[in-house]
Amino acid sequence: MNADRIPEEFAEALAATAAERGVFGARLHYADEVGSTNDLAARAADRGAPEGTTFVAGAQTSGRGRLGRAWFSPPGAGLYISTIIRRASLAPWITLAGGVAVAEGIARATALPVQIKWPNDVVAVGGGGFRARRKIAGILAEASSSADGLQHIVVGMGINLKAAAFPPELADRAGAIETELGRAVDPGAVLAQVLVALNLTLGELWTAGPLPLVARWLALSPSAQGAPIEWDGGSGVTAGLAEDGALLARSANGLHRIISGEVRFV
Ligand code: BTN
């Protein structure tokens, strides 16, 4: 990792957004290929790196996603970003905040209409219903704690920019921004606007508490209200978000709180 080797294609957008990004990306490390940017950020945080220190890679050999899955991270196809958060009291909301920031950053940089699918899959709004929407980005927040309490949170964001030969198990669910738009996008603008949105979202969460974040998340997540779903052990219709970020679903047996696992739209 060498902070001086930030690709030329990122430089202009990063410079233009320096004030709006605040600490996010003020220290930015780039490498063409890494194992996982989340691991690099966690190691840097353990060594004392400040909030906002950000790692970006052009490819990952061990990118990981939610639920123990791999995150497909081939060269030249996506942005793989991890940033450090040190405000421990924000931890319960970081997953939702990351989803809102990535969705809003992509929308601002590219004008692609996007939505969030609980908990934080960012999907493109193409033709078809919730079931048909292709995932173009995902967020993996990982916290590190010790006997003294929470030390840091790493927010990892994987954004599919270009069409790639997705593995067969992803082929019918994964998409890419350029494929959805039918034109090229500026990767530097996407990176910069996601970091701007993260700075604004976390700033608002810090000063105003979670209610504005929950409102923004719900506005971006129409599938969280009234959509038929299946989850491990049940099926029903989505019924909004609980105070702690759990997805609510109603079935013949009553109201259910879904706190982890996979939700399938049916
Ligand atoms: C998901 O499963 O939806 C979350 C995917 C998160 C992928 C990103 S890419 C950058 C960072 N490094 C990783 O290894 N994972 C996250």
py3Dmol code that shows the C-alpha trace and the ligand (Angstrom):
import py3Dmol

protein = """\
ATOM      1  CA  MET A   1       0.000   0.000   0.000  1.00  0.00           C
ATOM      2  CA  ASN A   2       1.392   3.353  -0.989  1.00  0.00           C
ATOM      3  CA  ALA A   3      -0.604   6.528  -0.435  1.00  0.00           C
ATOM      4  CA  ASP A   4       1.355   8.263  -3.175  1.00  0.00           C
ATOM      5  CA  ARG A   5       0.173   5.887  -5.867  1.00  0.00           C
ATOM      6  CA  ILE A   6      -3.463   6.962  -5.951  1.00  0.00           C
ATOM      7  CA  PRO A   7      -4.557   6.385  -9.558  1.00  0.00           C
ATOM      8  CA  GLU A   8      -4.764   9.445 -11.756  1.00  0.00           C
ATOM      9  CA  GLU A   9      -8.449   8.679 -12.450  1.00  0.00           C
ATOM     10  CA  PHE A  10      -9.309   9.245  -8.759  1.00  0.00           C
ATOM     11  CA  ALA A  11      -7.280  12.400  -8.183  1.00  0.00           C
ATOM     12  CA  GLU A  12      -9.583  15.032  -9.659  1.00  0.00           C
ATOM     13  CA  ALA A  13     -12.790  13.888  -7.947  1.00  0.00           C
ATOM     14  CA  LEU A  14     -11.014  13.418  -4.622  1.00  0.00           C
ATOM     15  CA  ALA A  15      -9.485  16.899  -4.800  1.00  0.00           C
ATOM     16  CA  ALA A  16     -12.841  18.455  -5.708  1.00  0.00           C
ATOM     17  CA  THR A  17     -14.573  16.884  -2.689  1.00  0.00           C
ATOM     18  CA  ALA A  18     -11.890  17.298  -0.008  1.00  0.00           C
ATOM     19  CA  ALA A  19     -13.974  19.642   2.151  1.00  0.00           C
ATOM     20  CA  GLU A  20     -17.198  17.622   1.883  1.00  0.00           C
ATOM     21  CA  ARG A  21     -15.428  14.335   2.661  1.00  0.00           C
ATOM     22  CA  GLY A  22     -14.033  15.616   5.957  1.00  0.00           C
ATOM     23  CA  VAL A  23     -11.759  12.921   7.406  1.00  0.00           C
ATOM     24  CA  PHE A  24     -13.098  10.223   5.050  1.00  0.00           C
ATOM     25  CA  GLY A  25     -10.334   9.518   2.601  1.00  0.00           C
ATOM     26  CA  ALA A  26      -8.178  12.383   3.912  1.00  0.00           C
ATOM     27  CA  ARG A  27      -5.686   9.539   4.397  1.00  0.00           C
ATOM     28  CA  LEU A  28      -6.218   7.254   1.438  1.00  0.00           C
ATOM     29  CA  HIS A  29      -4.153   4.188   0.592  1.00  0.00           C
ATOM     30  CA  TYR A  30      -4.465   2.476  -2.781  1.00  0.00           C
ATOM     31  CA  ALA A  31      -3.148  -0.817  -4.146  1.00  0.00           C
ATOM     32  CA  ASP A  32      -3.903  -2.625  -7.398  1.00  0.00           C
ATOM     33  CA  GLU A  33      -4.508  -5.912  -5.590  1.00  0.00           C
ATOM     34  CA  VAL A  34      -4.847  -6.892  -1.928  1.00  0.00           C
ATOM     35  CA  GLY A  35      -6.260  -9.802   0.062  1.00  0.00           C
ATOM     36  CA  SER A  36      -9.124  -7.851   1.667  1.00  0.00           C
ATOM     37  CA  THR A  37      -9.275  -4.096   2.214  1.00  0.00           C
ATOM     38  CA  ASN A  38     -11.212  -4.804   5.434  1.00  0.00           C
ATOM     39  CA  ASP A  39      -8.157  -6.668   6.785  1.00  0.00           C
ATOM     40  CA  LEU A  40      -5.827  -3.803   5.842  1.00  0.00           C
ATOM     41  CA  ALA A  41      -8.111  -1.261   7.518  1.00  0.00           C
ATOM     42  CA  ALA A  42      -8.449  -3.401  10.669  1.00  0.00           C
ATOM     43  CA  ARG A  43      -4.666  -3.797  10.929  1.00  0.00           C
ATOM     44  CA  ALA A  44      -4.157  -0.058  10.459  1.00  0.00           C
ATOM     45  CA  ALA A  45      -6.815   0.684  13.083  1.00  0.00           C
ATOM     46  CA  ASP A  46      -5.063  -1.665  15.527  1.00  0.00           C
ATOM     47  CA  ARG A  47      -1.915   0.391  14.963  1.00  0.00           C
ATOM     48  CA  GLY A  48      -3.814   3.607  15.784  1.00  0.00           C
ATOM     49  CA  ALA A  49      -4.876   4.932  12.360  1.00  0.00           C
ATOM     50  CA  PRO A  50      -7.488   7.685  12.793  1.00  0.00           C
ATOM     51  CA  GLU A  51     -11.153   7.644  11.786  1.00  0.00           C
ATOM     52  CA  GLY A  52     -11.624   8.077   8.057  1.00  0.00           C
ATOM     53  CA  THR A  53      -8.383   6.338   7.071  1.00  0.00           C
ATOM     54  CA  THR A  54      -9.444   4.560   3.884  1.00  0.00           C
ATOM     55  CA  PHE A  55      -8.090   1.655   1.871  1.00  0.00           C
ATOM     56  CA  VAL A  56      -9.036   1.207  -1.770  1.00  0.00           C
ATOM     57  CA  ALA A  57      -8.006  -1.654  -4.030  1.00  0.00           C
ATOM     58  CA  GLY A  58      -8.429  -2.445  -7.704  1.00  0.00           C
ATOM     59  CA  ALA A  59      -8.889  -6.154  -6.927  1.00  0.00           C
ATOM     60  CA  GLN A  60      -9.092  -8.469  -3.909  1.00  0.00           C
ATOM     61  CA  THR A  61      -7.920 -12.061  -3.740  1.00  0.00           C
ATOM     62  CA  SER A  62      -9.842 -12.822  -0.499  1.00  0.00           C
ATOM     63  CA  GLY A  63     -12.689 -10.308  -0.578  1.00  0.00           C
ATOM     64  CA  ARG A  64     -15.424 -11.319   1.812  1.00  0.00           C
ATOM     65  CA  GLY A  65     -19.108 -10.547   2.133  1.00  0.00           C
ATOM     66  CA  ARG A  66     -21.910 -11.113   4.613  1.00  0.00           C
ATOM     67  CA  LEU A  67     -22.841 -14.535   5.933  1.00  0.00           C
ATOM     68  CA  GLY A  68     -19.330 -15.905   5.403  1.00  0.00           C
ATOM     69  CA  ARG A  69     -19.531 -15.570   1.629  1.00  0.00           C
ATOM     70  CA  ALA A  70     -16.743 -14.524  -0.718  1.00  0.00           C
ATOM     71  CA  TRP A  71     -17.044 -11.125  -2.424  1.00  0.00           C
ATOM     72  CA  PHE A  72     -16.192 -11.455  -6.120  1.00  0.00           C
ATOM     73  CA  SER A  73     -13.466  -8.821  -6.619  1.00  0.00           C
ATOM     74  CA  PRO A  74     -11.792  -9.212 -10.032  1.00  0.00           C
ATOM     75  CA  PRO A  75      -9.392  -6.566 -11.377  1.00  0.00           C
ATOM     76  CA  GLY A  76     -10.787  -3.671 -13.359  1.00  0.00           C
ATOM     77  CA  ALA A  77     -14.442  -4.361 -12.523  1.00  0.00           C
ATOM     78  CA  GLY A  78     -15.162  -2.758  -9.173  1.00  0.00           C
ATOM     79  CA  LEU A  79     -14.248  -0.498  -6.300  1.00  0.00           C
ATOM     80  CA  TYR A  80     -13.221  -2.225  -3.071  1.00  0.00           C
ATOM     81  CA  ILE A  81     -13.186   0.319  -0.235  1.00  0.00           C
ATOM     82  CA  SER A  82     -12.756   0.046   3.546  1.00  0.00           C
ATOM     83  CA  THR A  83     -12.748   2.899   6.005  1.00  0.00           C
ATOM     84  CA  ILE A  84     -12.203   3.155   9.762  1.00  0.00           C
ATOM     85  CA  ILE A  85     -14.822   4.470  12.203  1.00  0.00           C
ATOM     86  CA  ARG A  86     -13.825   5.228  15.773  1.00  0.00           C
ATOM     87  CA  ARG A  87     -17.092   6.588  17.226  1.00  0.00           C
ATOM     88  CA  ALA A  88     -18.068   3.426  19.115  1.00  0.00           C
ATOM     89  CA  SER A  89     -21.560   4.640  20.039  1.00  0.00           C
ATOM     90  CA  LEU A  90     -22.493   4.642  16.331  1.00  0.00           C
ATOM     91  CA  ALA A  91     -21.817   0.893  16.049  1.00  0.00           C
ATOM     92  CA  PRO A  92     -25.464  -0.317  16.073  1.00  0.00           C
ATOM     93  CA  TRP A  93     -26.267   1.947  13.118  1.00  0.00           C
ATOM     94  CA  ILE A  94     -23.170   1.553  10.986  1.00  0.00           C
ATOM     95  CA  THR A  95     -24.607  -1.145   8.735  1.00  0.00           C
ATOM     96  CA  LEU A  96     -27.661   0.950   7.831  1.00  0.00           C
ATOM     97  CA  ALA A  97     -25.547   4.108   7.537  1.00  0.00           C
ATOM     98  CA  GLY A  98     -23.123   2.352   5.178  1.00  0.00           C
ATOM     99  CA  GLY A  99     -25.991   1.208   2.952  1.00  0.00           C
ATOM    100  CA  VAL A 100     -27.513   4.684   2.784  1.00  0.00           C
ATOM    101  CA  ALA A 101     -24.136   6.291   2.067  1.00  0.00           C
ATOM    102  CA  VAL A 102     -23.247   3.863  -0.719  1.00  0.00           C
ATOM    103  CA  ALA A 103     -26.710   4.151  -2.292  1.00  0.00           C
ATOM    104  CA  GLU A 104     -26.711   7.958  -2.138  1.00  0.00           C
ATOM    105  CA  GLY A 105     -23.090   8.236  -3.294  1.00  0.00           C
ATOM    106  CA  ILE A 106     -23.710   6.010  -6.336  1.00  0.00           C
ATOM    107  CA  ALA A 107     -26.907   7.886  -7.195  1.00  0.00           C
ATOM    108  CA  ARG A 108     -25.168  11.260  -6.938  1.00  0.00           C
ATOM    109  CA  ALA A 109     -22.110  10.230  -8.955  1.00  0.00           C
ATOM    110  CA  THR A 110     -23.916   8.337 -11.724  1.00  0.00           C
ATOM    111  CA  ALA A 111     -27.641   9.267 -11.644  1.00  0.00           C
ATOM    112  CA  LEU A 112     -28.462   5.525 -11.565  1.00  0.00           C
ATOM    113  CA  PRO A 113     -31.729   4.978  -9.647  1.00  0.00           C
ATOM    114  CA  VAL A 114     -30.931   2.641  -6.749  1.00  0.00           C
ATOM    115  CA  GLN A 115     -32.673   1.105  -3.784  1.00  0.00           C
ATOM    116  CA  ILE A 116     -31.570  -0.784  -0.689  1.00  0.00           C
ATOM    117  CA  LYS A 117     -32.622  -4.325   0.067  1.00  0.00           C
ATOM    118  CA  TRP A 118     -32.411  -5.171   3.768  1.00  0.00           C
ATOM    119  CA  PRO A 119     -30.014  -5.002   5.415  1.00  0.00           C
ATOM    120  CA  ASN A 120     -27.811  -3.132   2.966  1.00  0.00           C
ATOM    121  CA  ASP A 121     -27.695  -4.666  -0.492  1.00  0.00           C
ATOM    122  CA  VAL A 122     -27.689  -1.796  -2.964  1.00  0.00           C
ATOM    123  CA  VAL A 123     -29.736  -2.786  -6.011  1.00  0.00           C
ATOM    124  CA  ALA A 124     -30.398  -1.102  -9.342  1.00  0.00           C
ATOM    125  CA  VAL A 125     -33.987  -0.175 -10.108  1.00  0.00           C
ATOM    126  CA  GLY A 126     -34.461  -1.671 -13.563  1.00  0.00           C
ATOM    127  CA  GLY A 127     -37.540  -3.314 -14.984  1.00  0.00           C
ATOM    128  CA  GLY A 128     -39.313  -5.983 -12.957  1.00  0.00           C
ATOM    129  CA  GLY A 129     -40.210  -6.232  -9.283  1.00  0.00           C
ATOM    130  CA  PHE A 130     -38.055  -6.447  -6.150  1.00  0.00           C
ATOM    131  CA  ARG A 131     -37.129 -10.008  -7.020  1.00  0.00           C
ATOM    132  CA  ALA A 132     -35.577  -9.029 -10.349  1.00  0.00           C
ATOM    133  CA  ARG A 133     -33.358  -6.221  -9.026  1.00  0.00           C
ATOM    134  CA  ARG A 134     -29.661  -6.780  -9.465  1.00  0.00           C
ATOM    135  CA  LYS A 135     -27.231  -6.158  -6.634  1.00  0.00           C
ATOM    136  CA  ILE A 136     -24.584  -3.617  -7.569  1.00  0.00           C
ATOM    137  CA  ALA A 137     -22.998  -3.027  -4.147  1.00  0.00           C
ATOM    138  CA  GLY A 138     -22.739  -4.542  -0.678  1.00  0.00           C
ATOM    139  CA  ILE A 139     -21.499  -3.414   2.718  1.00  0.00           C
ATOM    140  CA  LEU A 140     -19.686  -5.434   5.373  1.00  0.00           C
ATOM    141  CA  ALA A 141     -19.180  -3.697   8.738  1.00  0.00           C
ATOM    142  CA  GLU A 142     -16.794  -5.459  11.122  1.00  0.00           C
ATOM    143  CA  ALA A 143     -16.158  -4.325  14.703  1.00  0.00           C
ATOM    144  CA  SER A 144     -13.128  -5.083  16.802  1.00  0.00           C
ATOM    145  CA  SER A 145     -13.392  -5.159  20.553  1.00  0.00           C
ATOM    146  CA  SER A 146     -11.155  -5.986  23.461  1.00  0.00           C
ATOM    147  CA  ALA A 147     -11.659  -6.397  27.202  1.00  0.00           C
ATOM    148  CA  ASP A 148     -11.761  -2.569  27.447  1.00  0.00           C
ATOM    149  CA  GLY A 149     -14.636  -2.314  24.962  1.00  0.00           C
ATOM    150  CA  LEU A 150     -15.160  -1.543  21.295  1.00  0.00           C
ATOM    151  CA  GLN A 151     -12.005  -0.341  19.590  1.00  0.00           C
ATOM    152  CA  HIS A 152     -13.014   0.407  16.026  1.00  0.00           C
ATOM    153  CA  ILE A 153     -15.419  -0.455  13.233  1.00  0.00           C
ATOM    154  CA  VAL A 154     -14.333  -1.097   9.662  1.00  0.00           C
ATOM    155  CA  VAL A 155     -16.923  -0.398   6.984  1.00  0.00           C
ATOM    156  CA  GLY A 156     -16.159  -2.339   3.814  1.00  0.00           C
ATOM    157  CA  MET A 157     -17.940  -1.379   0.603  1.00  0.00           C
ATOM    158  CA  GLY A 158     -17.835  -3.397  -2.590  1.00  0.00           C
ATOM    159  CA  ILE A 159     -19.201  -1.623  -5.681  1.00  0.00           C
ATOM    160  CA  ASN A 160     -19.587  -3.369  -9.051  1.00  0.00           C
ATOM    161  CA  LEU A 161     -18.714  -0.827 -11.734  1.00  0.00           C
ATOM    162  CA  LYS A 162     -18.327  -2.921 -14.872  1.00  0.00           C
ATOM    163  CA  ALA A 163     -19.740  -6.148 -16.215  1.00  0.00           C
ATOM    164  CA  ALA A 164     -17.652  -9.082 -15.107  1.00  0.00           C
ATOM    165  CA  ALA A 165     -17.884 -12.823 -15.614  1.00  0.00           C
ATOM    166  CA  PHE A 166     -19.771 -13.375 -12.370  1.00  0.00           C
ATOM    167  CA  PRO A 167     -19.595 -16.923 -10.995  1.00  0.00           C
ATOM    168  CA  PRO A 168     -22.703 -18.978 -11.884  1.00  0.00           C
ATOM    169  CA  GLU A 169     -24.201 -18.695  -8.377  1.00  0.00           C
ATOM    170  CA  LEU A 170     -24.196 -14.872  -8.709  1.00  0.00           C
ATOM    171  CA  ALA A 171     -24.929 -14.521 -12.411  1.00  0.00           C
ATOM    172  CA  ASP A 172     -28.679 -14.006 -12.137  1.00  0.00           C
ATOM    173  CA  ARG A 173     -28.553 -11.668  -9.087  1.00  0.00           C
ATOM    174  CA  ALA A 174     -25.420  -9.530  -9.528  1.00  0.00           C
ATOM    175  CA  GLY A 175     -25.212  -6.465 -11.737  1.00  0.00           C
ATOM    176  CA  ALA A 176     -22.892  -3.553 -12.424  1.00  0.00           C
ATOM    177  CA  ILE A 177     -23.448   0.188 -12.635  1.00  0.00           C
ATOM    178  CA  GLU A 178     -22.164   0.553 -16.205  1.00  0.00           C
ATOM    179  CA  THR A 179     -24.266  -2.373 -17.430  1.00  0.00           C
ATOM    180  CA  GLU A 180     -27.379  -0.879 -15.854  1.00  0.00           C
ATOM    181  CA  LEU A 181     -26.689   2.587 -17.267  1.00  0.00           C
ATOM    182  CA  GLY A 182     -25.385   1.491 -20.661  1.00  0.00           C
ATOM    183  CA  ARG A 183     -22.460   3.931 -20.423  1.00  0.00           C
ATOM    184  CA  ALA A 184     -19.112   4.367 -18.699  1.00  0.00           C
ATOM    185  CA  VAL A 185     -18.917   6.018 -15.283  1.00  0.00           C
ATOM    186  CA  ASP A 186     -16.090   7.860 -13.541  1.00  0.00           C
ATOM    187  CA  PRO A 187     -14.775   5.558 -10.769  1.00  0.00           C
ATOM    188  CA  GLY A 188     -13.173   8.525  -8.996  1.00  0.00           C
ATOM    189  CA  ALA A 189     -16.545  10.273  -8.790  1.00  0.00           C
ATOM    190  CA  VAL A 190     -18.180   7.150  -7.345  1.00  0.00           C
ATOM    191  CA  LEU A 191     -15.429   6.766  -4.736  1.00  0.00           C
ATOM    192  CA  ALA A 192     -15.493  10.474  -3.835  1.00  0.00           C
ATOM    193  CA  GLN A 193     -19.302  10.733  -3.601  1.00  0.00           C
ATOM    194  CA  VAL A 194     -19.573   7.595  -1.452  1.00  0.00           C
ATOM    195  CA  LEU A 195     -17.041   9.089   0.970  1.00  0.00           C
ATOM    196  CA  VAL A 196     -18.902  12.435   0.945  1.00  0.00           C
ATOM    197  CA  ALA A 197     -22.163  10.618   1.706  1.00  0.00           C
ATOM    198  CA  LEU A 198     -20.510   8.627   4.486  1.00  0.00           C
ATOM    199  CA  ASN A 199     -19.206  11.815   6.084  1.00  0.00           C
ATOM    200  CA  LEU A 200     -22.640  13.498   5.902  1.00  0.00           C
ATOM    201  CA  THR A 201     -24.540  10.402   7.071  1.00  0.00           C
ATOM    202  CA  LEU A 202     -22.298   9.733  10.055  1.00  0.00           C
ATOM    203  CA  GLY A 203     -22.224  13.431  10.931  1.00  0.00           C
ATOM    204  CA  GLU A 204     -26.018  13.536  11.014  1.00  0.00           C
ATOM    205  CA  LEU A 205     -26.171  10.299  13.009  1.00  0.00           C
ATOM    206  CA  TRP A 206     -23.684  11.729  15.514  1.00  0.00           C
ATOM    207  CA  THR A 207     -25.518  15.008  16.019  1.00  0.00           C
ATOM    208  CA  ALA A 208     -29.197  14.089  15.463  1.00  0.00           C
ATOM    209  CA  GLY A 209     -29.397  10.405  16.467  1.00  0.00           C
ATOM    210  CA  PRO A 210     -30.777   7.542  14.388  1.00  0.00           C
ATOM    211  CA  LEU A 211     -34.251   8.823  13.404  1.00  0.00           C
ATOM    212  CA  PRO A 212     -33.199  10.804  10.279  1.00  0.00           C
ATOM    213  CA  LEU A 213     -31.036   7.855   9.185  1.00  0.00           C
ATOM    214  CA  VAL A 214     -33.919   5.414   9.606  1.00  0.00           C
ATOM    215  CA  ALA A 215     -36.176   7.749   7.577  1.00  0.00           C
ATOM    216  CA  ARG A 216     -33.608   7.940   4.762  1.00  0.00           C
ATOM    217  CA  TRP A 217     -33.084   4.179   4.858  1.00  0.00           C
ATOM    218  CA  LEU A 218     -36.847   3.542   4.634  1.00  0.00           C
ATOM    219  CA  ALA A 219     -37.191   5.998   1.736  1.00  0.00           C
ATOM    220  CA  LEU A 220     -34.512   4.031  -0.135  1.00  0.00           C
ATOM    221  CA  SER A 221     -36.023   0.644   0.781  1.00  0.00           C
ATOM    222  CA  PRO A 222     -39.578   0.300  -0.522  1.00  0.00           C
ATOM    223  CA  SER A 223     -39.139  -3.477  -0.311  1.00  0.00           C
ATOM    224  CA  ALA A 224     -39.096  -3.168   3.504  1.00  0.00           C
ATOM    225  CA  GLN A 225     -42.821  -2.402   3.497  1.00  0.00           C
ATOM    226  CA  GLY A 226     -45.403  -4.868   2.155  1.00  0.00           C
ATOM    227  CA  ALA A 227     -43.191  -7.141   0.023  1.00  0.00           C
ATOM    228  CA  PRO A 228     -43.641 -10.925   0.204  1.00  0.00           C
ATOM    229  CA  ILE A 229     -40.458 -12.573   1.523  1.00  0.00           C
ATOM    230  CA  GLU A 230     -39.018 -15.827   2.795  1.00  0.00           C
ATOM    231  CA  TRP A 231     -36.366 -16.071   5.470  1.00  0.00           C
ATOM    232  CA  ASP A 232     -34.707 -18.959   7.269  1.00  0.00           C
ATOM    233  CA  GLY A 233     -37.587 -20.579   9.057  1.00  0.00           C
ATOM    234  CA  GLY A 234     -40.509 -18.557   7.759  1.00  0.00           C
ATOM    235  CA  SER A 235     -42.345 -16.536   5.171  1.00  0.00           C
ATOM    236  CA  GLY A 236     -44.500 -13.420   5.331  1.00  0.00           C
ATOM    237  CA  VAL A 237     -44.720  -9.797   4.232  1.00  0.00           C
ATOM    238  CA  THR A 238     -42.219  -7.077   5.197  1.00  0.00           C
ATOM    239  CA  ALA A 239     -43.515  -4.608   7.795  1.00  0.00           C
ATOM    240  CA  GLY A 240     -40.804  -1.960   8.236  1.00  0.00           C
ATOM    241  CA  LEU A 241     -37.778  -1.603  10.452  1.00  0.00           C
ATOM    242  CA  ALA A 242     -37.513  -2.158  14.211  1.00  0.00           C
ATOM    243  CA  GLU A 243     -35.840   0.451  16.425  1.00  0.00           C
ATOM    244  CA  ASP A 244     -32.636  -1.567  16.443  1.00  0.00           C
ATOM    245  CA  GLY A 245     -32.467  -2.010  12.657  1.00  0.00           C
ATOM    246  CA  ALA A 246     -34.037  -5.486  12.543  1.00  0.00           C
ATOM    247  CA  LEU A 247     -36.388  -6.122   9.603  1.00  0.00           C
ATOM    248  CA  LEU A 248     -39.997  -6.672  10.651  1.00  0.00           C
ATOM    249  CA  ALA A 249     -42.199  -9.160   8.831  1.00  0.00           C
ATOM    250  CA  ARG A 250     -45.795 -10.165   9.377  1.00  0.00           C
ATOM    251  CA  SER A 251     -47.017 -13.727   8.895  1.00  0.00           C
ATOM    252  CA  ALA A 252     -50.099 -15.673   9.924  1.00  0.00           C
ATOM    253  CA  ASN A 253     -48.262 -16.318  13.228  1.00  0.00           C
ATOM    254  CA  GLY A 254     -47.714 -12.644  14.077  1.00  0.00           C
ATOM    255  CA  LEU A 255     -44.855 -10.149  13.831  1.00  0.00           C
ATOM    256  CA  HIS A 256     -41.274 -11.427  13.356  1.00  0.00           C
ATOM    257  CA  ARG A 257     -37.952  -9.685  13.870  1.00  0.00           C
ATOM    258  CA  ILE A 258     -35.289 -10.717  11.376  1.00  0.00           C
ATOM    259  CA  ILE A 259     -31.887  -9.743  12.671  1.00  0.00           C
ATOM    260  CA  SER A 260     -29.536 -11.648  10.383  1.00  0.00           C
ATOM    261  CA  GLY A 261     -29.501 -14.250   7.658  1.00  0.00           C
ATOM    262  CA  GLU A 262     -30.801 -14.036   4.138  1.00  0.00           C
ATOM    263  CA  VAL A 263     -34.114 -12.574   3.026  1.00  0.00           C
ATOM    264  CA  ARG A 264     -35.494 -13.779  -0.325  1.00  0.00           C
ATOM    265  CA  PHE A 265     -38.144 -11.833  -2.239  1.00  0.00           C
ATOM    266  CA  VAL A 266     -40.789 -14.149  -3.671  1.00  0.00           C
TER     267      VAL A 266
END
"""
ligand_1 = """\
16
BTN
C -22.089 -8.217 1.097
O -22.023 -9.440 1.252
O -23.052 -7.704 0.540
C -20.994 -7.338 1.617
C -19.844 -7.217 0.640
C -18.716 -6.334 1.118
C -17.527 -6.365 0.185
C -16.501 -5.346 0.541
S -15.319 -5.104 -0.753
C -14.355 -4.122 0.308
C -14.359 -4.797 1.655
N -13.345 -5.839 1.720
C -13.884 -7.052 1.865
O -13.227 -8.107 1.968
N -15.207 -6.966 1.897
C -15.668 -5.591 1.777
"""
view = py3Dmol.view(width=600, height=400)
view.addModel(protein, "pdb")
view.setStyle({"model": 0}, {"cartoon": {"style": "trace"}})
view.addModel(ligand_1, "xyz")
view.setStyle({"model": 1}, {"stick": {}})
view.zoomTo()
view.show()
